[in-house]
């Protein structure tokens, strides 16, 4: 049964991959010819794709991409726009301190992923790879996302994870940033702050990280001020007005 489900998914994706800028409308016959699948198989797959909104069937019984594809494209474009907005700020922070500056977003299952990073020029540096995925329970940026999770989710995570307390998360929310000095990566110091959208939701975060021995020689208040001011400037560009109270 599981193999049949996977095969159906593969065939459905095969159909969706047919659509391209030069041909955006297909008939049943054209899809059968292009995929080599039978009429009955393609008909069942098309019925499911239409019902789920991934395809649209017009009055001529021809198929175009549906609203679900548009939603996915909007999501991808919004992420691309966010990277474009934030990148100059990351470059500015990197150039000020010659340390690695990164942009993260929350991911499923209480994870967080790096979607942009500007590396330090130093030979000894904290290297952050785009696409790096780690739990929210690790690192300054993870603590930032954890602090702005909905209350029930925060409580559920804290029930299993004891290295940070509800009081510490409340402090992060109050101060608008988190600092992590070698707790999960020995010798690495990181300062992170949230990015809010126009609804006051924490949708991303930025972090400045590097060797604690070198970053520790920089006045920590200066690091905090720069990271926090940049995160707020980015949030304002996204329509954010004021930090959430709770």
Helices and strands as residue ranges (DSSP letters): H 2-16, E 26-27, H 28-35, H 39-51, E 55-57, E 62-65, H 67-97, E 100-107, E 111-118, E 133-135, H 139-147, H 151-160, H 166-175, E 178-181, E 188-196, E 202-211, H 212-215, H 220-237
